[in-house]
Amino acid sequence: MVEDDPSSLQVSRRMLENLGYKAFVAATPNEAIHKAAEHAGEVHLLLTDVVMPKMNGRDLAQNLLSQNPSPQHPL
């Protein structure tokens, strides 16, 4: 999950974890790219703010998909 509002990020993280998901959170697109690169497994879902400084959510998703292409991605 990528969200530049700290309160929204933490509430969302707690909700996802309470539902049994392992949530990786990032406050910036660059942080998300770095965490995804370090993660050994697949990333099954990206939840992102659409409007963020320096990179929007769609560009972030395309960046992550170019690093880890999947035949089933929705973009």
mmCIF file of the N, C-alpha and C atoms, coordinates in Angstrom:
data_MODEL
# 
_entry.id   MODEL 
# 
loop_
_atom_site.group_PDB 
_atom_site.id 
_atom_site.type_symbol 
_atom_site.label_atom_id 
_atom_site.label_alt_id 
_atom_site.label_comp_id 
_atom_site.label_asym_id 
_atom_site.label_entity_id 
_atom_site.label_seq_id 
_atom_site.pdbx_PDB_ins_code 
_atom_site.Cartn_x 
_atom_site.Cartn_y 
_atom_site.Cartn_z 
_atom_site.occupancy 
_atom_site.B_iso_or_equiv 
_atom_site.pdbx_formal_charge 
_atom_site.auth_seq_id 
_atom_site.auth_comp_id 
_atom_site.auth_asym_id 
_atom_site.auth_atom_id 
_atom_site.pdbx_PDB_model_num 
ATOM 1   N N  . MET A 1 1  ? 0.843  -1.168  0.000   1.00 0.00 ? 1  MET A N  1 
ATOM 2   C CA . MET A 1 1  ? 0.000  0.000   0.000   1.00 0.00 ? 1  MET A CA 1 
ATOM 3   C C  . MET A 1 1  ? 0.885  1.226   0.000   1.00 0.00 ? 1  MET A C  1 
ATOM 4   N N  . VAL A 1 2  ? 0.565  2.172   -0.860  1.00 0.00 ? 2  VAL A N  1 
ATOM 5   C CA . VAL A 1 2  ? 1.336  3.404   -0.965  1.00 0.00 ? 2  VAL A CA 1 
ATOM 6   C C  . VAL A 1 2  ? 0.389  4.574   -0.742  1.00 0.00 ? 2  VAL A C  1 
ATOM 7   N N  . GLU A 1 3  ? 0.682  5.348   0.264   1.00 0.00 ? 3  GLU A N  1 
ATOM 8   C CA . GLU A 1 3  ? -0.177 6.473   0.648   1.00 0.00 ? 3  GLU A CA 1 
ATOM 9   C C  . GLU A 1 3  ? 0.691  7.520   1.314   1.00 0.00 ? 3  GLU A C  1 
ATOM 10  N N  . ASP A 1 4  ? 0.576  8.760   0.851   1.00 0.00 ? 4  ASP A N  1 
ATOM 11  C CA . ASP A 1 4  ? 1.414  9.813   1.418   1.00 0.00 ? 4  ASP A CA 1 
ATOM 12  C C  . ASP A 1 4  ? 0.815  10.468  2.664   1.00 0.00 ? 4  ASP A C  1 
ATOM 13  N N  . ASP A 1 5  ? -0.398 10.104  3.035   1.00 0.00 ? 5  ASP A N  1 
ATOM 14  C CA . ASP A 1 5  ? -0.990 10.586  4.279   1.00 0.00 ? 5  ASP A CA 1 
ATOM 15  C C  . ASP A 1 5  ? -0.726 9.551   5.373   1.00 0.00 ? 5  ASP A C  1 
ATOM 16  N N  . PRO A 1 6  ? 0.092  9.889   6.392   1.00 0.00 ? 6  PRO A N  1 
ATOM 17  C CA . PRO A 1 6  ? 0.489  8.908   7.410   1.00 0.00 ? 6  PRO A CA 1 
ATOM 18  C C  . PRO A 1 6  ? -0.687 8.263   8.149   1.00 0.00 ? 6  PRO A C  1 
ATOM 19  N N  . SER A 1 7  ? -1.710 9.034   8.470   1.00 0.00 ? 7  SER A N  1 
ATOM 20  C CA . SER A 1 7  ? -2.859 8.477   9.195   1.00 0.00 ? 7  SER A CA 1 
ATOM 21  C C  . SER A 1 7  ? -3.596 7.444   8.350   1.00 0.00 ? 7  SER A C  1 
ATOM 22  N N  . SER A 1 8  ? -3.851 7.774   7.095   1.00 0.00 ? 8  SER A N  1 
ATOM 23  C CA . SER A 1 8  ? -4.538 6.841   6.202   1.00 0.00 ? 8  SER A CA 1 
ATOM 24  C C  . SER A 1 8  ? -3.713 5.584   5.981   1.00 0.00 ? 8  SER A C  1 
ATOM 25  N N  . LEU A 1 9  ? -2.402 5.751   5.871   1.00 0.00 ? 9  LEU A N  1 
ATOM 26  C CA . LEU A 1 9  ? -1.515 4.617   5.646   1.00 0.00 ? 9  LEU A CA 1 
ATOM 27  C C  . LEU A 1 9  ? -1.570 3.646   6.822   1.00 0.00 ? 9  LEU A C  1 
ATOM 28  N N  . GLN A 1 10 ? -1.501 4.154   8.029   1.00 0.00 ? 10 GLN A N  1 
ATOM 29  C CA . GLN A 1 10 ? -1.491 3.280   9.198   1.00 0.00 ? 10 GLN A CA 1 
ATOM 30  C C  . GLN A 1 10 ? -2.850 2.612   9.436   1.00 0.00 ? 10 GLN A C  1 
ATOM 31  N N  . VAL A 1 11 ? -3.928 3.338   9.237   1.00 0.00 ? 11 VAL A N  1 
ATOM 32  C CA . VAL A 1 11 ? -5.265 2.750   9.404   1.00 0.00 ? 11 VAL A CA 1 
ATOM 33  C C  . VAL A 1 11 ? -5.468 1.634   8.380   1.00 0.00 ? 11 VAL A C  1 
ATOM 34  N N  . SER A 1 12 ? -5.097 1.902   7.143   1.00 0.00 ? 12 SER A N  1 
ATOM 35  C CA . SER A 1 12 ? -5.248 0.900   6.093   1.00 0.00 ? 12 SER A CA 1 
ATOM 36  C C  . SER A 1 12 ? -4.379 -0.319  6.366   1.00 0.00 ? 12 SER A C  1 
ATOM 37  N N  . ARG A 1 13 ? -3.152 -0.103  6.819   1.00 0.00 ? 13 ARG A N  1 
ATOM 38  C CA . ARG A 1 13 ? -2.255 -1.219  7.140   1.00 0.00 ? 13 ARG A CA 1 
ATOM 39  C C  . ARG A 1 13 ? -2.872 -2.097  8.212   1.00 0.00 ? 13 ARG A C  1 
ATOM 40  N N  . ARG A 1 14 ? -3.383 -1.474  9.265   1.00 0.00 ? 14 ARG A N  1 
ATOM 41  C CA . ARG A 1 14 ? -4.010 -2.251  10.350  1.00 0.00 ? 14 ARG A CA 1 
ATOM 42  C C  . ARG A 1 14 ? -5.214 -3.031  9.850   1.00 0.00 ? 14 ARG A C  1 
ATOM 43  N N  . MET A 1 15 ? -6.035 -2.424  9.024   1.00 0.00 ? 15 MET A N  1 
ATOM 44  C CA . MET A 1 15 ? -7.213 -3.117  8.498   1.00 0.00 ? 15 MET A CA 1 
ATOM 45  C C  . MET A 1 15 ? -6.806 -4.324  7.666   1.00 0.00 ? 15 MET A C  1 
ATOM 46  N N  . LEU A 1 16 ? -5.821 -4.156  6.790   1.00 0.00 ? 16 LEU A N  1 
ATOM 47  C CA . LEU A 1 16 ? -5.370 -5.269  5.952   1.00 0.00 ? 16 LEU A CA 1 
ATOM 48  C C  . LEU A 1 16 ? -4.786 -6.397  6.796   1.00 0.00 ? 16 LEU A C  1 
ATOM 49  N N  . GLU A 1 17 ? -3.961 -6.045  7.784   1.00 0.00 ? 17 GLU A N  1 
ATOM 50  C CA . GLU A 1 17 ? -3.365 -7.065  8.645   1.00 0.00 ? 17 GLU A CA 1 
ATOM 51  C C  . GLU A 1 17 ? -4.417 -7.771  9.488   1.00 0.00 ? 17 GLU A C  1 
ATOM 52  N N  . ASN A 1 18 ? -5.434 -7.047  9.938   1.00 0.00 ? 18 ASN A N  1 
ATOM 53  C CA . ASN A 1 18 ? -6.519 -7.671  10.703  1.00 0.00 ? 18 ASN A CA 1 
ATOM 54  C C  . ASN A 1 18 ? -7.320 -8.649  9.847   1.00 0.00 ? 18 ASN A C  1 
ATOM 55  N N  . LEU A 1 19 ? -7.291 -8.445  8.544   1.00 0.00 ? 19 LEU A N  1 
ATOM 56  C CA . LEU A 1 19 ? -7.967 -9.362  7.620   1.00 0.00 ? 19 LEU A CA 1 
ATOM 57  C C  . LEU A 1 19 ? -7.066 -10.533 7.217   1.00 0.00 ? 19 LEU A C  1 
ATOM 58  N N  . GLY A 1 20 ? -5.846 -10.562 7.757   1.00 0.00 ? 20 GLY A N  1 
ATOM 59  C CA . GLY A 1 20 ? -4.947 -11.677 7.506   1.00 0.00 ? 20 GLY A CA 1 
ATOM 60  C C  . GLY A 1 20 ? -3.932 -11.465 6.395   1.00 0.00 ? 20 GLY A C  1 
ATOM 61  N N  . TYR A 1 21 ? -3.875 -10.267 5.834   1.00 0.00 ? 21 TYR A N  1 
ATOM 62  C CA . TYR A 1 21 ? -2.926 -9.987  4.766   1.00 0.00 ? 21 TYR A CA 1 
ATOM 63  C C  . TYR A 1 21 ? -1.580 -9.552  5.343   1.00 0.00 ? 21 TYR A C  1 
ATOM 64  N N  . LYS A 1 22 ? -0.515 -9.866  4.636   1.00 0.00 ? 22 LYS A N  1 
ATOM 65  C CA . LYS A 1 22 ? 0.800  -9.333  4.970   1.00 0.00 ? 22 LYS A CA 1 
ATOM 66  C C  . LYS A 1 22 ? 0.922  -8.044  4.168   1.00 0.00 ? 22 LYS A C  1 
ATOM 67  N N  . ALA A 1 23 ? 0.966  -6.931  4.852   1.00 0.00 ? 23 ALA A N  1 
ATOM 68  C CA . ALA A 1 23 ? 0.939  -5.636  4.178   1.00 0.00 ? 23 ALA A CA 1 
ATOM 69  C C  . ALA A 1 23 ? 2.302  -4.966  4.223   1.00 0.00 ? 23 ALA A C  1 
ATOM 70  N N  . PHE A 1 24 ? 2.771  -4.580  3.057   1.00 0.00 ? 24 PHE A N  1 
ATOM 71  C CA . PHE A 1 24 ? 3.962  -3.745  2.956   1.00 0.00 ? 24 PHE A CA 1 
ATOM 72  C C  . PHE A 1 24 ? 3.460  -2.333  2.706   1.00 0.00 ? 24 PHE A C  1 
ATOM 73  N N  . VAL A 1 25 ? 3.885  -1.393  3.507   1.00 0.00 ? 25 VAL A N  1 
ATOM 74  C CA . VAL A 1 25 ? 3.414  -0.021  3.345   1.00 0.00 ? 25 VAL A CA 1 
ATOM 75  C C  . VAL A 1 25 ? 4.578  0.893   2.998   1.00 0.00 ? 25 VAL A C  1 
ATOM 76  N N  . ALA A 1 26 ? 4.257  1.932   2.236   1.00 0.00 ? 26 ALA A N  1 
ATOM 77  C CA . ALA A 1 26 ? 5.247  2.922   1.841   1.00 0.00 ? 26 ALA A CA 1 
ATOM 78  C C  . ALA A 1 26 ? 4.568  4.288   1.784   1.00 0.00 ? 26 ALA A C  1 
ATOM 79  N N  . ALA A 1 27 ? 5.317  5.310   2.158   1.00 0.00 ? 27 ALA A N  1 
ATOM 80  C CA . ALA A 1 27 ? 4.785  6.670   2.149   1.00 0.00 ? 27 ALA A CA 1 
ATOM 81  C C  . ALA A 1 27 ? 5.047  7.383   0.826   1.00 0.00 ? 27 ALA A C  1 
ATOM 82  N N  . THR A 1 28 ? 5.947  6.829   0.012   1.00 0.00 ? 28 THR A N  1 
ATOM 83  C CA . THR A 1 28 ? 6.271  7.450   -1.277  1.00 0.00 ? 28 THR A CA 1 
ATOM 84  C C  . THR A 1 28 ? 6.392  6.368   -2.354  1.00 0.00 ? 28 THR A C  1 
ATOM 85  N N  . PRO A 1 29 ? 6.206  6.748   -3.602  1.00 0.00 ? 29 PRO A N  1 
ATOM 86  C CA . PRO A 1 29 ? 6.403  5.785   -4.679  1.00 0.00 ? 29 PRO A CA 1 
ATOM 87  C C  . PRO A 1 29 ? 7.820  5.202   -4.703  1.00 0.00 ? 29 PRO A C  1 
ATOM 88  N N  . ASN A 1 30 ? 8.828  6.029   -4.475  1.00 0.00 ? 30 ASN A N  1 
ATOM 89  C CA . ASN A 1 30 ? 10.205 5.520   -4.477  1.00 0.00 ? 30 ASN A CA 1 
ATOM 90  C C  . ASN A 1 30 ? 10.432 4.497   -3.374  1.00 0.00 ? 30 ASN A C  1 
ATOM 91  N N  . GLU A 1 31 ? 9.840  4.721   -2.209  1.00 0.00 ? 31 GLU A N  1 
ATOM 92  C CA . GLU A 1 31 ? 9.939  3.749   -1.118  1.00 0.00 ? 31 GLU A CA 1 
ATOM 93  C C  . GLU A 1 31 ? 9.264  2.437   -1.520  1.00 0.00 ? 31 GLU A C  1 
ATOM 94  N N  . ALA A 1 32 ? 8.136  2.521   -2.190  1.00 0.00 ? 32 ALA A N  1 
ATOM 95  C CA . ALA A 1 32 ? 7.424  1.317   -2.647  1.00 0.00 ? 32 ALA A CA 1 
ATOM 96  C C  . ALA A 1 32 ? 8.256  0.543   -3.667  1.00 0.00 ? 32 ALA A C  1 
ATOM 97  N N  . ILE A 1 33 ? 8.883  1.252   -4.586  1.00 0.00 ? 33 ILE A N  1 
ATOM 98  C CA . ILE A 1 33 ? 9.729  0.599   -5.593  1.00 0.00 ? 33 ILE A CA 1 
ATOM 99  C C  . ILE A 1 33 ? 10.884 -0.119  -4.908  1.00 0.00 ? 33 ILE A C  1 
ATOM 100 N N  . HIS A 1 34 ? 11.490 0.535   -3.944  1.00 0.00 ? 34 HIS A N  1 
ATOM 101 C CA . HIS A 1 34 ? 12.615 -0.058  -3.207  1.00 0.00 ? 34 HIS A CA 1 
ATOM 102 C C  . HIS A 1 34 ? 12.166 -1.313  -2.445  1.00 0.00 ? 34 HIS A C  1 
ATOM 103 N N  . LYS A 1 35 ? 11.036 -1.228  -1.743  1.00 0.00 ? 35 LYS A N  1 
ATOM 104 C CA . LYS A 1 35 ? 10.539 -2.380  -0.984  1.00 0.00 ? 35 LYS A CA 1 
ATOM 105 C C  . LYS A 1 35 ? 10.169 -3.540  -1.911  1.00 0.00 ? 35 LYS A C  1 
ATOM 106 N N  . ALA A 1 36 ? 9.562  -3.235  -3.037  1.00 0.00 ? 36 ALA A N  1 
ATOM 107 C CA . ALA A 1 36 ? 9.185  -4.292  -3.983  1.00 0.00 ? 36 ALA A CA 1 
ATOM 108 C C  . ALA A 1 36 ? 10.423 -4.988  -4.542  1.00 0.00 ? 36 ALA A C  1 
ATOM 109 N N  . ALA A 1 37 ? 11.480 -4.216  -4.780  1.00 0.00 ? 37 ALA A N  1 
ATOM 110 C CA . ALA A 1 37 ? 12.717 -4.796  -5.298  1.00 0.00 ? 37 ALA A CA 1 
ATOM 111 C C  . ALA A 1 37 ? 13.377 -5.716  -4.278  1.00 0.00 ? 37 ALA A C  1 
ATOM 112 N N  . GLU A 1 38 ? 13.234 -5.390  -3.000  1.00 0.00 ? 38 GLU A N  1 
ATOM 113 C CA . GLU A 1 38 ? 13.827 -6.203  -1.930  1.00 0.00 ? 38 GLU A CA 1 
ATOM 114 C C  . GLU A 1 38 ? 13.010 -7.445  -1.616  1.00 0.00 ? 38 GLU A C  1 
ATOM 115 N N  . HIS A 1 39 ? 11.723 -7.428  -1.946  1.00 0.00 ? 39 HIS A N  1 
ATOM 116 C CA . HIS A 1 39 ? 10.819 -8.529  -1.616  1.00 0.00 ? 39 HIS A CA 1 
ATOM 117 C C  . HIS A 1 39 ? 11.079 -9.710  -2.536  1.00 0.00 ? 39 HIS A C  1 
ATOM 118 N N  . ALA A 1 40 ? 11.314 -10.881 -1.944  1.00 0.00 ? 40 ALA A N  1 
ATOM 119 C CA . ALA A 1 40 ? 11.669 -12.071 -2.731  1.00 0.00 ? 40 ALA A CA 1 
ATOM 120 C C  . ALA A 1 40 ? 10.466 -12.706 -3.424  1.00 0.00 ? 40 ALA A C  1 
ATOM 121 N N  . GLY A 1 41 ? 9.286  -12.572 -2.853  1.00 0.00 ? 41 GLY A N  1 
ATOM 122 C CA . GLY A 1 41 ? 8.107  -13.222 -3.425  1.00 0.00 ? 41 GLY A CA 1 
ATOM 123 C C  . GLY A 1 41 ? 7.330  -12.316 -4.349  1.00 0.00 ? 41 GLY A C  1 
ATOM 124 N N  . GLU A 1 42 ? 6.151  -12.801 -4.729  1.00 0.00 ? 42 GLU A N  1 
ATOM 125 C CA . GLU A 1 42 ? 5.266  -12.023 -5.589  1.00 0.00 ? 42 GLU A CA 1 
ATOM 126 C C  . GLU A 1 42 ? 4.531  -10.967 -4.778  1.00 0.00 ? 42 GLU A C  1 
ATOM 127 N N  . VAL A 1 43 ? 4.198  -9.880  -5.437  1.00 0.00 ? 43 VAL A N  1 
ATOM 128 C CA . VAL A 1 43 ? 3.294  -8.881  -4.878  1.00 0.00 ? 43 VAL A CA 1 
ATOM 129 C C  . VAL A 1 43 ? 1.958  -9.131  -5.553  1.00 0.00 ? 43 VAL A C  1 
ATOM 130 N N  . HIS A 1 44 ? 0.955  -9.464  -4.774  1.00 0.00 ? 44 HIS A N  1 
ATOM 131 C CA . HIS A 1 44 ? -0.338 -9.860  -5.335  1.00 0.00 ? 44 HIS A CA 1 
ATOM 132 C C  . HIS A 1 44 ? -1.298 -8.701  -5.561  1.00 0.00 ? 44 HIS A C  1 
ATOM 133 N N  . LEU A 1 45 ? -1.075 -7.602  -4.846  1.00 0.00 ? 45 LEU A N  1 
ATOM 134 C CA . LEU A 1 45 ? -2.008 -6.491  -4.955  1.00 0.00 ? 45 LEU A CA 1 
ATOM 135 C C  . LEU A 1 45 ? -1.280 -5.194  -4.626  1.00 0.00 ? 45 LEU A C  1 
ATOM 136 N N  . LEU A 1 46 ? -1.552 -4.164  -5.392  1.00 0.00 ? 46 LEU A N  1 
ATOM 137 C CA . LEU A 1 46 ? -1.023 -2.840  -5.125  1.00 0.00 ? 46 LEU A CA 1 
ATOM 138 C C  . LEU A 1 46 ? -2.192 -1.913  -4.870  1.00 0.00 ? 46 LEU A C  1 
ATOM 139 N N  . LEU A 1 47 ? -2.224 -1.322  -3.694  1.00 0.00 ? 47 LEU A N  1 
ATOM 140 C CA . LEU A 1 47 ? -3.197 -0.273  -3.370  1.00 0.00 ? 47 LEU A CA 1 
ATOM 141 C C  . LEU A 1 47 ? -2.402 1.012   -3.278  1.00 0.00 ? 47 LEU A C  1 
ATOM 142 N N  . THR A 1 48 ? -2.784 2.001   -4.055  1.00 0.00 ? 48 THR A N  1 
ATOM 143 C CA . THR A 1 48 ? -2.007 3.230   -4.068  1.00 0.00 ? 48 THR A CA 1 
ATOM 144 C C  . THR A 1 48 ? -2.886 4.457   -4.183  1.00 0.00 ? 48 THR A C  1 
ATOM 145 N N  . ASP A 1 49 ? -2.423 5.504   -3.558  1.00 0.00 ? 49 ASP A N  1 
ATOM 146 C CA . ASP A 1 49 ? -3.011 6.817   -3.732  1.00 0.00 ? 49 ASP A CA 1 
ATOM 147 C C  . ASP A 1 49 ? -2.795 7.180   -5.199  1.00 0.00 ? 49 ASP A C  1 
ATOM 148 N N  . VAL A 1 50 ? -3.742 7.835   -5.814  1.00 0.00 ? 50 VAL A N  1 
ATOM 149 C CA . VAL A 1 50 ? -3.605 8.190   -7.216  1.00 0.00 ? 50 VAL A CA 1 
ATOM 150 C C  . VAL A 1 50 ? -2.737 9.437   -7.379  1.00 0.00 ? 50 VAL A C  1 
ATOM 151 N N  . VAL A 1 51 ? -2.927 10.420  -6.509  1.00 0.00 ? 51 VAL A N  1 
ATOM 152 C CA . VAL A 1 51 ? -2.201 11.683  -6.608  1.00 0.00 ? 51 VAL A CA 1 
ATOM 153 C C  . VAL A 1 51 ? -1.181 11.763  -5.480  1.00 0.00 ? 51 VAL A C  1 
ATOM 154 N N  . MET A 1 52 ? 0.099  11.704  -5.865  1.00 0.00 ? 52 MET A N  1 
ATOM 155 C CA . MET A 1 52 ? 1.197  11.814  -4.901  1.00 0.00 ? 52 MET A CA 1 
ATOM 156 C C  . MET A 1 52 ? 2.274  12.694  -5.513  1.00 0.00 ? 52 MET A C  1 
ATOM 157 N N  . PRO A 1 53 ? 3.113  13.290  -4.671  1.00 0.00 ? 53 PRO A N  1 
ATOM 158 C CA . PRO A 1 53 ? 4.219  14.088  -5.223  1.00 0.00 ? 53 PRO A CA 1 
ATOM 159 C C  . PRO A 1 53 ? 5.200  13.210  -6.005  1.00 0.00 ? 53 PRO A C  1 
ATOM 160 N N  . LYS A 1 54 ? 5.713  13.724  -7.099  1.00 0.00 ? 54 LYS A N  1 
ATOM 161 C CA . LYS A 1 54 ? 6.771  13.135  -7.922  1.00 0.00 ? 54 LYS A CA 1 
ATOM 162 C C  . LYS A 1 54 ? 6.338  11.975  -8.818  1.00 0.00 ? 54 LYS A C  1 
ATOM 163 N N  . MET A 1 55 ? 5.331  11.197  -8.441  1.00 0.00 ? 55 MET A N  1 
ATOM 164 C CA . MET A 1 55 ? 4.886  10.086  -9.289  1.00 0.00 ? 55 MET A CA 1 
ATOM 165 C C  . MET A 1 55 ? 3.441  9.745   -8.912  1.00 0.00 ? 55 MET A C  1 
ATOM 166 N N  . ASN A 1 56 ? 2.568  9.614   -9.920  1.00 0.00 ? 56 ASN A N  1 
ATOM 167 C CA . ASN A 1 56 ? 1.183  9.255   -9.598  1.00 0.00 ? 56 ASN A CA 1 
ATOM 168 C C  . ASN A 1 56 ? 1.050  7.735   -9.475  1.00 0.00 ? 56 ASN A C  1 
ATOM 169 N N  . GLY A 1 57 ? -0.086 7.301   -8.999  1.00 0.00 ? 57 GLY A N  1 
ATOM 170 C CA . GLY A 1 57 ? -0.314 5.881   -8.750  1.00 0.00 ? 57 GLY A CA 1 
ATOM 171 C C  . GLY A 1 57 ? -0.244 5.018   -9.997  1.00 0.00 ? 57 GLY A C  1 
ATOM 172 N N  . ARG A 1 58 ? -0.742 5.513   -11.116 1.00 0.00 ? 58 ARG A N  1 
ATOM 173 C CA . ARG A 1 58 ? -0.695 4.727   -12.355 1.00 0.00 ? 58 ARG A CA 1 
ATOM 174 C C  . ARG A 1 58 ? 0.741  4.541   -12.830 1.00 0.00 ? 58 ARG A C  1 
ATOM 175 N N  . ASP A 1 59 ? 1.532  5.603   -12.766 1.00 0.00 ? 59 ASP A N  1 
ATOM 176 C CA . ASP A 1 59 ? 2.941  5.484   -13.164 1.00 0.00 ? 59 ASP A CA 1 
ATOM 177 C C  . ASP A 1 59 ? 3.700  4.539   -12.237 1.00 0.00 ? 59 ASP A C  1 
ATOM 178 N N  . LEU A 1 60 ? 3.372  4.577   -10.959 1.00 0.00 ? 60 LEU A N  1 
ATOM 179 C CA . LEU A 1 60 ? 3.992  3.654   -10.000 1.00 0.00 ? 60 LEU A CA 1 
ATOM 180 C C  . LEU A 1 60 ? 3.646  2.207   -10.374 1.00 0.00 ? 60 LEU A C  1 
ATOM 181 N N  . ALA A 1 61 ? 2.382  1.953   -10.647 1.00 0.00 ? 61 ALA A N  1 
ATOM 182 C CA . ALA A 1 61 ? 1.960  0.593   -11.012 1.00 0.00 ? 61 ALA A CA 1 
ATOM 183 C C  . ALA A 1 61 ? 2.682  0.123   -12.273 1.00 0.00 ? 61 ALA A C  1 
ATOM 184 N N  . GLN A 1 62 ? 2.784  0.980   -13.266 1.00 0.00 ? 62 GLN A N  1 
ATOM 185 C CA . GLN A 1 62 ? 3.475  0.610   -14.504 1.00 0.00 ? 62 GLN A CA 1 
ATOM 186 C C  . GLN A 1 62 ? 4.962  0.348   -14.235 1.00 0.00 ? 62 GLN A C  1 
ATOM 187 N N  . ASN A 1 63 ? 5.572  1.146   -13.364 1.00 0.00 ? 63 ASN A N  1 
ATOM 188 C CA . ASN A 1 63 ? 6.970  0.940   -13.007 1.00 0.00 ? 63 ASN A CA 1 
ATOM 189 C C  . ASN A 1 63 ? 7.161  -0.414  -12.349 1.00 0.00 ? 63 ASN A C  1 
ATOM 190 N N  . LEU A 1 64 ? 6.301  -0.735  -11.384 1.00 0.00 ? 64 LEU A N  1 
ATOM 191 C CA . LEU A 1 64 ? 6.414  -2.016  -10.682 1.00 0.00 ? 64 LEU A CA 1 
ATOM 192 C C  . LEU A 1 64 ? 6.157  -3.190  -11.624 1.00 0.00 ? 64 LEU A C  1 
ATOM 193 N N  . LEU A 1 65 ? 5.193  -3.051  -12.527 1.00 0.00 ? 65 LEU A N  1 
ATOM 194 C CA . LEU A 1 65 ? 4.914  -4.124  -13.482 1.00 0.00 ? 65 LEU A CA 1 
ATOM 195 C C  . LEU A 1 65 ? 6.076  -4.340  -14.451 1.00 0.00 ? 65 LEU A C  1 
ATOM 196 N N  . SER A 1 66 ? 6.773  -3.271  -14.817 1.00 0.00 ? 66 SER A N  1 
ATOM 197 C CA . SER A 1 66 ? 7.908  -3.427  -15.728 1.00 0.00 ? 66 SER A CA 1 
ATOM 198 C C  . SER A 1 66 ? 9.045  -4.188  -15.057 1.00 0.00 ? 66 SER A C  1 
ATOM 199 N N  . GLN A 1 67 ? 9.138  -4.095  -13.730 1.00 0.00 ? 67 GLN A N  1 
ATOM 200 C CA . GLN A 1 67 ? 10.161 -4.830  -12.988 1.00 0.00 ? 67 GLN A CA 1 
ATOM 201 C C  . GLN A 1 67 ? 9.756  -6.282  -12.754 1.00 0.00 ? 67 GLN A C  1 
ATOM 202 N N  . ASN A 1 68 ? 8.453  -6.526  -12.636 1.00 0.00 ? 68 ASN A N  1 
ATOM 203 C CA . ASN A 1 68 ? 7.927  -7.866  -12.342 1.00 0.00 ? 68 ASN A CA 1 
ATOM 204 C C  . ASN A 1 68 ? 6.710  -8.120  -13.222 1.00 0.00 ? 68 ASN A C  1 
ATOM 205 N N  . PRO A 1 69 ? 6.889  -8.350  -14.496 1.00 0.00 ? 69 PRO A N  1 
ATOM 206 C CA . PRO A 1 69 ? 5.722  -8.540  -15.377 1.00 0.00 ? 69 PRO A CA 1 
ATOM 207 C C  . PRO A 1 69 ? 4.908  -9.770  -15.012 1.00 0.00 ? 69 PRO A C  1 
ATOM 208 N N  . SER A 1 70 ? 3.604  -9.639  -15.164 1.00 0.00 ? 70 SER A N  1 
ATOM 209 C CA . SER A 1 70 ? 2.685  -10.734 -14.878 1.00 0.00 ? 70 SER A CA 1 
ATOM 210 C C  . SER A 1 70 ? 1.700  -10.827 -16.040 1.00 0.00 ? 70 SER A C  1 
ATOM 211 N N  . PRO A 1 71 ? 1.405  -12.027 -16.496 1.00 0.00 ? 71 PRO A N  1 
ATOM 212 C CA . PRO A 1 71 ? 0.457  -12.163 -17.603 1.00 0.00 ? 71 PRO A CA 1 
ATOM 213 C C  . PRO A 1 71 ? -0.967 -11.787 -17.226 1.00 0.00 ? 71 PRO A C  1 
ATOM 214 N N  . GLN A 1 72 ? -1.244 -11.611 -15.941 1.00 0.00 ? 72 GLN A N  1 
ATOM 215 C CA . GLN A 1 72 ? -2.618 -11.340 -15.509 1.00 0.00 ? 72 GLN A CA 1 
ATOM 216 C C  . GLN A 1 72 ? -2.812 -9.926  -14.989 1.00 0.00 ? 72 GLN A C  1 
ATOM 217 N N  . HIS A 1 73 ? -1.878 -9.021  -15.215 1.00 0.00 ? 73 HIS A N  1 
ATOM 218 C CA . HIS A 1 73 ? -2.030 -7.664  -14.681 1.00 0.00 ? 73 HIS A CA 1 
ATOM 219 C C  . HIS A 1 73 ? -3.149 -6.922  -15.405 1.00 0.00 ? 73 HIS A C  1 
ATOM 220 N N  . PRO A 1 74 ? -3.842 -6.016  -14.682 1.00 0.00 ? 74 PRO A N  1 
ATOM 221 C CA . PRO A 1 74 ? -5.013 -5.326  -15.249 1.00 0.00 ? 74 PRO A CA 1 
ATOM 222 C C  . PRO A 1 74 ? -4.682 -4.093  -16.073 1.00 0.00 ? 74 PRO A C  1 
ATOM 223 N N  . LEU A 1 75 ? -3.426 -3.657  -16.135 1.00 0.00 ? 75 LEU A N  1 
ATOM 224 C CA . LEU A 1 75 ? -3.119 -2.409  -16.853 1.00 0.00 ? 75 LEU A CA 1 
ATOM 225 C C  . LEU A 1 75 ? -2.959 -2.640  -18.330 1.00 0.00 ? 75 LEU A C  1 
# 
